[in-house]
Amino acid sequence: MPAEGPRRHALREVALAFLRLGCTAFGGPAAHIAMMEREFVRERGWVTHAEFLDLLGATNLIPGPNSTELVIHLGHRRAGWPGLIVAGACFILPATLIVGVIAWAYVRFGVRPEAARLLYGVKPVIVAVIVQALWMLARSAVKTRWLAALGLAAIALAASGVNELAVLFGAGAIMAAPRLLRRESSPAALAFAPLLVVGPAAAAAVPFSTGALFWFFMKVGSVLFGSGYVLIAFLRADLVVRWGWLTETQLLDAIAVGQITPGPLFTTATFIGYLLGGPQTAIVATIGIFLPAFAFVALSGPFIPRLRASPVAGAFLDGLNVASLALMAVVSWQLARVALIDWPTLAFAVGAAFLLLKYRLNSAWLVLAGAASGLLLAK
């Protein structure tokens, strides 16, 4: 930790660095992590490459947005506990403000024909972006035939309406159980296993309230493992299907906004909060989804070496990651049925998927190209 004298300078350095990163970090978590490795390892030398990998591995063992949690870890390493808070807040703030402005414009002008034409071309690209993320993550997550079979079972369960938390934690428990038994651990550690047989959650709508939205996003931020795109499965399951607070179209629009803005994809919560209740609700939703990340980083930091070395934690994470991909696969199919409504939208999606998978273009440019195509072609 820096001494008291230089700590103030270090804190200012952290604030400026992550404010700038928050304004320029397009392209999703993988791009964010690559940018941080270049700037804070190779250029600034805040941490060594080995330390950076340690921190990155730790973010994969806790729920929440991985790139945001890595930011919080780096802020803590550079400027202590104040740096932990300042780094995360400065990274999140630019995207939150940008998304808030877009949400205001959407609420005021979103029903205009121009906006409908723009989103006509954006939504198919968003489907392609999710498919690309699914493909790239599956290549590293599906390591064995057993994991592949578990993933297929998770797809079937999610598609049939089994609660997404049951699918996630049940898959993790199934992978961890053999290691726990071989280590003669307490059977109580297997308590998550019965979750896989939980039936579909009730689909009845409930009245909207700011408090309910806050606790929903707190829950999501506390249990969501894997890519930020898994967030979409949680949003659709509760806000669209179970409670009826959003339509499928509004969800796609929220995802599109999160995709074309810099910073974490979780600022989709800001857009949804504004859409449902205005500026104050947008702030509440944003705090709700990001607050657990700060808490988990603060709690897990001292245990990083033990977490990385634990075979049980690694096996549990393998199951969680495969189940996360299963949720992404199901939700991408459901969203595609809404977005791909004719031959032009199908062509947008296929073309975008090809460019993303073949040339790994920045998704923000493709979303903007989709918007321009939509303005030209939509009727």
C-alpha positions as a Python dict, from the first residue, in 0.01 Angstrom:
ca = {
    (1, 'M'): (0, 0, 0),
    (2, 'P'): (125, 355, -65),
    (3, 'A'): (230, 567, 233),
    (4, 'E'): (2, 843, 356),
    (5, 'G'): (193, 1114, 167),
    (6, 'P'): (176, 968, -185),
    (7, 'R'): (-163, 803, -124),
    (8, 'R'): (-350, 1118, -219),
    (9, 'H'): (-158, 1134, -544),
    (10, 'A'): (-225, 764, -606),
    (11, 'L'): (-598, 815, -546),
    (12, 'R'): (-609, 1104, -795),
    (13, 'E'): (-417, 889, -1043),
    (14, 'V'): (-668, 606, -997),
    (15, 'A'): (-965, 841, -1045),
    (16, 'L'): (-831, 993, -1367),
    (17, 'A'): (-719, 662, -1513),
    (18, 'F'): (-1050, 485, -1462),
    (19, 'L'): (-1262, 784, -1563),
    (20, 'R'): (-1077, 781, -1895),
    (21, 'L'): (-1112, 405, -1925),
    (22, 'G'): (-1483, 433, -1849),
    (23, 'C'): (-1520, 679, -2138),
    (24, 'T'): (-1329, 471, -2395),
    (25, 'A'): (-1377, 105, -2300),
    (26, 'F'): (-1597, -17, -2583),
    (27, 'G'): (-1625, -379, -2690),
    (28, 'G'): (-1730, -572, -2380),
    (29, 'P'): (-1546, -738, -2088),
    (30, 'A'): (-1277, -911, -2297),
    (31, 'A'): (-1182, -580, -2458),
    (32, 'H'): (-1186, -404, -2119),
    (33, 'I'): (-950, -662, -1970),
    (34, 'A'): (-712, -635, -2265),
    (35, 'M'): (-704, -256, -2228),
    (36, 'M'): (-630, -284, -1856),
    (37, 'E'): (-349, -534, -1912),
    (38, 'R'): (-184, -302, -2161),
    (39, 'E'): (-216, 15, -1953),
    (40, 'F'): (-176, -100, -1593),
    (41, 'V'): (69, -387, -1642),
    (42, 'R'): (284, -301, -1943),
    (43, 'E'): (266, 79, -1944),
    (44, 'R'): (212, 196, -1586),
    (45, 'G'): (348, -108, -1402),
    (46, 'W'): (90, -95, -1121),
    (47, 'V'): (96, -476, -1094),
    (48, 'T'): (305, -751, -1247),
    (49, 'H'): (167, -980, -1513),
    (50, 'A'): (145, -1263, -1258),
    (51, 'E'): (-45, -1041, -1013),
    (52, 'F'): (-281, -930, -1290),
    (53, 'L'): (-360, -1294, -1373),
    (54, 'D'): (-420, -1365, -1004),
    (55, 'L'): (-672, -1083, -984),
    (56, 'L'): (-840, -1190, -1309),
    (57, 'G'): (-869, -1547, -1184),
    (58, 'A'): (-1026, -1422, -861),
    (59, 'T'): (-1297, -1232, -1049),
    (60, 'N'): (-1400, -1557, -1219),
    (61, 'L'): (-1464, -1718, -881),
    (62, 'I'): (-1706, -1454, -754),
    (63, 'P'): (-2037, -1336, -904),
    (64, 'G'): (-2073, -1000, -1074),
    (65, 'P'): (-1930, -811, -1375),
    (66, 'N'): (-1576, -941, -1423),
    (67, 'S'): (-1417, -636, -1584),
    (68, 'T'): (-1569, -402, -1322),
    (69, 'E'): (-1443, -627, -1043),
    (70, 'L'): (-1096, -626, -1197),
    (71, 'V'): (-1108, -245, -1198),
    (72, 'I'): (-1200, -249, -828),
    (73, 'H'): (-914, -489, -749),
    (74, 'L'): (-662, -270, -934),
    (75, 'G'): (-784, 42, -755),
    (76, 'H'): (-736, -132, -421),
    (77, 'R'): (-385, -246, -514),
    (78, 'R'): (-288, 107, -621),
    (79, 'A'): (-453, 326, -353),
    (80, 'G'): (-584, 104, -75),
    (81, 'W'): (-946, 90, 41),
    (82, 'P'): (-1031, 442, -90),
    (83, 'G'): (-892, 332, -427),
    (84, 'L'): (-1127, 33, -428),
    (85, 'I'): (-1431, 262, -417),
    (86, 'V'): (-1293, 539, -639),
    (87, 'A'): (-1177, 305, -917),
    (88, 'G'): (-1510, 126, -944),
    (89, 'A'): (-1718, 444, -923),
    (90, 'C'): (-1509, 625, -1185),
    (91, 'F'): (-1527, 331, -1426),
    (92, 'I'): (-1905, 301, -1390),
    (93, 'L'): (-1994, 673, -1386),
    (94, 'P'): (-1934, 768, -1756),
    (95, 'A'): (-2145, 481, -1890),
    (96, 'T'): (-2418, 553, -1635),
    (97, 'L'): (-2441, 918, -1743),
    (98, 'I'): (-2438, 832, -2114),
    (99, 'V'): (-2701, 561, -2072),
    (100, 'G'): (-2912, 799, -1863),
    (101, 'V'): (-2913, 1058, -2141),
    (102, 'I'): (-3001, 793, -2402),
    (103, 'A'): (-3279, 664, -2176),
    (104, 'W'): (-3424, 1016, -2148),
    (105, 'A'): (-3422, 1047, -2527),
    (106, 'Y'): (-3573, 701, -2565),
    (107, 'V'): (-3859, 778, -2327),
    (108, 'R'): (-3926, 1109, -2498),
    (109, 'F'): (-3871, 1013, -2863),
    (110, 'G'): (-3865, 631, -2867),
    (111, 'V'): (-4207, 594, -3024),
    (112, 'R'): (-4114, 815, -3320),
    (113, 'P'): (-4082, 636, -3657),
    (114, 'E'): (-3714, 738, -3679),
    (115, 'A'): (-3632, 555, -3358),
    (116, 'A'): (-3820, 244, -3472),
    (117, 'R'): (-3624, 240, -3799),
    (118, 'L'): (-3293, 277, -3615),
    (119, 'L'): (-3367, -10, -3378),
    (120, 'Y'): (-3486, -227, -3669),
    (121, 'G'): (-3124, -261, -3775),
    (122, 'V'): (-2969, -265, -3428),
    (123, 'K'): (-3159, -558, -3278),
    (124, 'P'): (-3035, -825, -3524),
    (125, 'V'): (-2678, -712, -3459),
    (126, 'I'): (-2732, -751, -3084),
    (127, 'V'): (-2842, -1110, -3142),
    (128, 'A'): (-2520, -1169, -3338),
    (129, 'V'): (-2313, -1011, -3060),
    (130, 'I'): (-2466, -1249, -2805),
    (131, 'V'): (-2403, -1548, -3035),
    (132, 'Q'): (-2039, -1442, -3077),
    (133, 'A'): (-1992, -1412, -2702),
    (134, 'L'): (-2155, -1753, -2657),
    (135, 'W'): (-1926, -1915, -2913),
    (136, 'M'): (-1605, -1761, -2778),
    (137, 'L'): (-1687, -1847, -2418),
    (138, 'A'): (-1797, -2201, -2501),
    (139, 'R'): (-1459, -2278, -2655),
    (140, 'S'): (-1292, -2233, -2317),
    (141, 'A'): (-1576, -2336, -2084),
    (142, 'V'): (-1680, -2670, -2238),
    (143, 'K'): (-1360, -2859, -2156),
    (144, 'T'): (-1494, -3216, -2142),
    (145, 'R'): (-1778, -3429, -2276),
    (146, 'W'): (-1926, -3435, -1927),
    (147, 'L'): (-1939, -3053, -1922),
    (148, 'A'): (-2095, -3057, -2270),
    (149, 'A'): (-2364, -3299, -2150),
    (150, 'L'): (-2424, -3086, -1841),
    (151, 'G'): (-2460, -2781, -2066),
    (152, 'L'): (-2719, -2954, -2285),
    (153, 'A'): (-2914, -3059, -1976),
    (154, 'A'): (-2902, -2702, -1848),
    (155, 'I'): (-3036, -2576, -2184),
    (156, 'A'): (-3328, -2819, -2161),
    (157, 'L'): (-3405, -2717, -1802),
    (158, 'A'): (-3384, -2343, -1877),
    (159, 'A'): (-3599, -2377, -2189),
    (160, 'S'): (-3864, -2566, -1990),
    (161, 'G'): (-3890, -2286, -1734),
    (162, 'V'): (-3672, -2405, -1444),
    (163, 'N'): (-3553, -2112, -1235),
    (164, 'E'): (-3222, -1976, -1366),
    (165, 'L'): (-3064, -1970, -1018),
    (166, 'A'): (-3149, -2338, -976),
    (167, 'V'): (-2982, -2416, -1309),
    (168, 'L'): (-2668, -2217, -1221),
    (169, 'F'): (-2608, -2342, -868),
    (170, 'G'): (-2731, -2692, -941),
    (171, 'A'): (-2476, -2730, -1222),
    (172, 'G'): (-2202, -2598, -996),
    (173, 'A'): (-2299, -2839, -718),
    (174, 'I'): (-2300, -3137, -956),
    (175, 'M'): (-1945, -3057, -1070),
    (176, 'A'): (-1817, -2996, -716),
    (177, 'A'): (-1986, -3296, -555),
    (178, 'P'): (-1736, -3566, -662),
    (179, 'R'): (-1439, -3363, -538),
    (180, 'L'): (-1613, -3289, -211),
    (181, 'L'): (-1694, -3656, -159),
    (182, 'R'): (-1340, -3765, -240),
    (183, 'R'): (-1216, -3514, 14),
    (184, 'E'): (-1466, -3654, 268),
    (185, 'S'): (-1619, -3313, 316),
    (186, 'S'): (-1942, -3257, 502),
    (187, 'P'): (-2256, -3358, 308),
    (188, 'A'): (-2396, -3017, 401),
    (189, 'A'): (-2168, -2872, 134),
    (190, 'L'): (-2387, -3043, -128),
    (191, 'A'): (-2698, -2853, -26),
    (192, 'F'): (-2723, -2683, -365),
    (193, 'A'): (-2778, -3010, -554),
    (194, 'P'): (-3158, -3031, -503),
    (195, 'L'): (-3196, -2693, -672),
    (196, 'L'): (-3189, -2858, -1014),
    (197, 'V'): (-3528, -3013, -955),
    (198, 'V'): (-3701, -2690, -857),
    (199, 'G'): (-4000, -2633, -1079),
    (200, 'P'): (-4081, -2331, -1295),
    (201, 'A'): (-4122, -2005, -1111),
    (202, 'A'): (-4461, -1843, -1101),
    (203, 'A'): (-4527, -1624, -1402),
    (204, 'A'): (-4788, -1399, -1245),
    (205, 'A'): (-4726, -1027, -1280),
    (206, 'V'): (-4653, -827, -965),
    (207, 'P'): (-4691, -450, -919),
    (208, 'F'): (-4383, -245, -998),
    (209, 'S'): (-4203, -61, -718),
    (210, 'T'): (-3862, 102, -692),
    (211, 'G'): (-3779, -112, -390),
    (212, 'A'): (-3864, -434, -573),
    (213, 'L'): (-3646, -327, -867),
    (214, 'F'): (-3355, -249, -631),
    (215, 'W'): (-3373, -593, -466),
    (216, 'F'): (-3405, -761, -805),
    (217, 'F'): (-3084, -601, -929),
    (218, 'M'): (-2913, -671, -595),
    (219, 'K'): (-3004, -1037, -639),
    (220, 'V'): (-2873, -1043, -995),
    (221, 'G'): (-2548, -872, -899),
    (222, 'S'): (-2503, -1120, -615),
    (223, 'V'): (-2549, -1444, -810),
    (224, 'L'): (-2460, -1379, -1173),
    (225, 'F'): (-2152, -1573, -1285),
    (226, 'G'): (-1995, -1568, -1630),
    (227, 'S'): (-2028, -1310, -1904),
    (228, 'G'): (-2232, -996, -1862),
    (229, 'Y'): (-2454, -1132, -2137),
    (230, 'V'): (-2593, -1385, -1889),
    (231, 'L'): (-2761, -1078, -1738),
    (232, 'I'): (-3003, -1087, -2030),
    (233, 'A'): (-3141, -1423, -1917),
    (234, 'F'): (-3219, -1285, -1570),
    (235, 'L'): (-3377, -969, -1712),
    (236, 'R'): (-3602, -1159, -1949),
    (237, 'A'): (-3703, -1425, -1695),
    (238, 'D'): (-3826, -1180, -1430),
    (239, 'L'): (-3888, -840, -1588),
    (240, 'V'): (-4047, -967, -1909),
    (241, 'V'): (-4192, -1314, -1846),
    (242, 'R'): (-4275, -1332, -1474),
    (243, 'W'): (-4360, -973, -1383),
    (244, 'G'): (-4449, -812, -1716),
    (245, 'W'): (-4267, -486, -1639),
    (246, 'L'): (-4092, -479, -1978),
    (247, 'T'): (-4176, -603, -2327),
    (248, 'E'): (-3940, -815, -2536),
    (249, 'T'): (-3883, -512, -2759),
    (250, 'Q'): (-3793, -287, -2466),
    (251, 'L'): (-3547, -549, -2339),
    (252, 'L'): (-3374, -564, -2677),
    (253, 'D'): (-3360, -185, -2686),
    (254, 'A'): (-3202, -181, -2338),
    (255, 'I'): (-2941, -435, -2446),
    (256, 'A'): (-2865, -232, -2759),
    (257, 'V'): (-2803, 80, -2552),
    (258, 'G'): (-2570, -110, -2320),
    (259, 'Q'): (-2382, -240, -2623),
    (260, 'I'): (-2317, 92, -2798),
    (261, 'T'): (-2195, 273, -2485),
    (262, 'P'): (-1853, 234, -2320),
    (263, 'G'): (-1797, 71, -1984),
    (264, 'P'): (-1978, -225, -1824),
    (265, 'L'): (-2278, -389, -1991),
    (266, 'F'): (-2447, -387, -1649),
    (267, 'T'): (-2542, -23, -1705),
    (268, 'T'): (-2832, -175, -1894),
    (269, 'A'): (-2986, -157, -1545),
    (270, 'T'): (-2962, 223, -1561),
    (271, 'F'): (-3166, 228, -1882),
    (272, 'I'): (-3428, -10, -1745),
    (273, 'G'): (-3456, 187, -1421),
    (274, 'Y'): (-3513, 512, -1614),
    (275, 'L'): (-3765, 343, -1841),
    (276, 'L'): (-3966, 210, -1547),
    (277, 'G'): (-3947, 501, -1303),
    (278, 'G'): (-3740, 795, -1421),
    (279, 'P'): (-3401, 933, -1304),
    (280, 'Q'): (-3425, 834, -936),
    (281, 'T'): (-3520, 478, -1019),
    (282, 'A'): (-3231, 464, -1269),
    (283, 'I'): (-2989, 558, -990),
    (284, 'V'): (-3141, 300, -754),
    (285, 'A'): (-3118, 25, -1018),
    (286, 'T'): (-2754, 114, -1094),
    (287, 'I'): (-2656, 104, -726),
    (288, 'G'): (-2840, -223, -678),
    (289, 'I'): (-2663, -412, -955),
    (290, 'F'): (-2311, -283, -886),
    (291, 'L'): (-2307, -277, -505),
    (292, 'P'): (-2244, -653, -465),
    (293, 'A'): (-1932, -629, -684),
    (294, 'F'): (-1767, -388, -438),
    (295, 'A'): (-1857, -612, -145),
    (296, 'F'): (-1736, -934, -310),
    (297, 'V'): (-1403, -782, -413),
    (298, 'A'): (-1347, -645, -62),
    (299, 'L'): (-1428, -981, 96),
    (300, 'S'): (-1246, -1207, -151),
    (301, 'G'): (-924, -1009, -194),
    (302, 'P'): (-736, -1164, 101),
    (303, 'F'): (-834, -1517, -7),
    (304, 'I'): (-730, -1496, -373),
    (305, 'P'): (-440, -1747, -351),
    (306, 'R'): (-656, -2005, -170),
    (307, 'L'): (-948, -1962, -410),
    (308, 'R'): (-732, -2014, -715),
    (309, 'A'): (-572, -2325, -570),
    (310, 'S'): (-896, -2493, -460),
    (311, 'P'): (-1000, -2792, -677),
    (312, 'V'): (-1354, -2773, -536),
    (313, 'A'): (-1390, -2402, -620),
    (314, 'G'): (-1256, -2468, -970),
    (315, 'A'): (-1500, -2754, -1030),
    (316, 'F'): (-1793, -2551, -898),
    (317, 'L'): (-1695, -2266, -1131),
    (318, 'D'): (-1676, -2504, -1429),
    (319, 'G'): (-2038, -2604, -1370),
    (320, 'L'): (-2150, -2245, -1320),
    (321, 'N'): (-1981, -2133, -1641),
    (322, 'V'): (-2141, -2406, -1851),
    (323, 'A'): (-2483, -2332, -1703),
    (324, 'S'): (-2431, -1961, -1772),
    (325, 'L'): (-2370, -2042, -2137),
    (326, 'A'): (-2686, -2254, -2140),
    (327, 'L'): (-2889, -1957, -2018),
    (328, 'M'): (-2729, -1739, -2286),
    (329, 'A'): (-2815, -1992, -2556),
    (330, 'V'): (-3181, -2009, -2453),
    (331, 'V'): (-3224, -1634, -2427),
    (332, 'S'): (-3046, -1569, -2759),
    (333, 'W'): (-3298, -1796, -2932),
    (334, 'Q'): (-3589, -1621, -2763),
    (335, 'L'): (-3461, -1275, -2854),
    (336, 'A'): (-3387, -1381, -3212),
    (337, 'R'): (-3755, -1465, -3262),
    (338, 'V'): (-3837, -1101, -3182),
    (339, 'A'): (-3550, -936, -3373),
    (340, 'L'): (-3536, -1143, -3694),
    (341, 'I'): (-3867, -1053, -3851),
    (342, 'D'): (-3782, -1054, -4223),
    (343, 'W'): (-3503, -1125, -4474),
    (344, 'P'): (-3312, -796, -4420),
    (345, 'T'): (-3295, -846, -4042),
    (346, 'L'): (-3183, -1206, -4094),
    (347, 'A'): (-2912, -1081, -4330),
    (348, 'F'): (-2801, -820, -4072),
    (349, 'A'): (-2765, -1089, -3806),
    (350, 'V'): (-2579, -1338, -4028),
    (351, 'G'): (-2347, -1069, -4166),
    (352, 'A'): (-2272, -930, -3821),
    (353, 'A'): (-2206, -1279, -3681),
    (354, 'F'): (-1965, -1354, -3968),
    (355, 'L'): (-1770, -1030, -3915),
    (356, 'L'): (-1755, -1080, -3540),
    (357, 'L'): (-1643, -1442, -3555),
    (358, 'K'): (-1411, -1416, -3855),
    (359, 'Y'): (-1252, -1073, -3804),
    (360, 'R'): (-1345, -997, -3439),
    (361, 'L'): (-1456, -644, -3522),
    (362, 'N'): (-1551, -415, -3235),
    (363, 'S'): (-1920, -476, -3173),
    (364, 'A'): (-1988, -104, -3119),
    (365, 'W'): (-1908, -33, -3486),
    (366, 'L'): (-2140, -308, -3604),
    (367, 'V'): (-2421, -178, -3383),
    (368, 'L'): (-2376, 168, -3533),
    (369, 'A'): (-2372, 17, -3884),
    (370, 'G'): (-2692, -169, -3802),
    (371, 'A'): (-2851, 154, -3688),
    (372, 'A'): (-2755, 328, -4012),
    (373, 'S'): (-2884, 35, -4220),
    (374, 'G'): (-3208, 37, -4027),
    (375, 'L'): (-3262, 407, -4099),
    (376, 'L'): (-3211, 341, -4469),
    (377, 'L'): (-3411, 20, -4510),
    (378, 'A'): (-3688, 3, -4251),
    (379, 'K'): (-4036, 101, -4361),
}
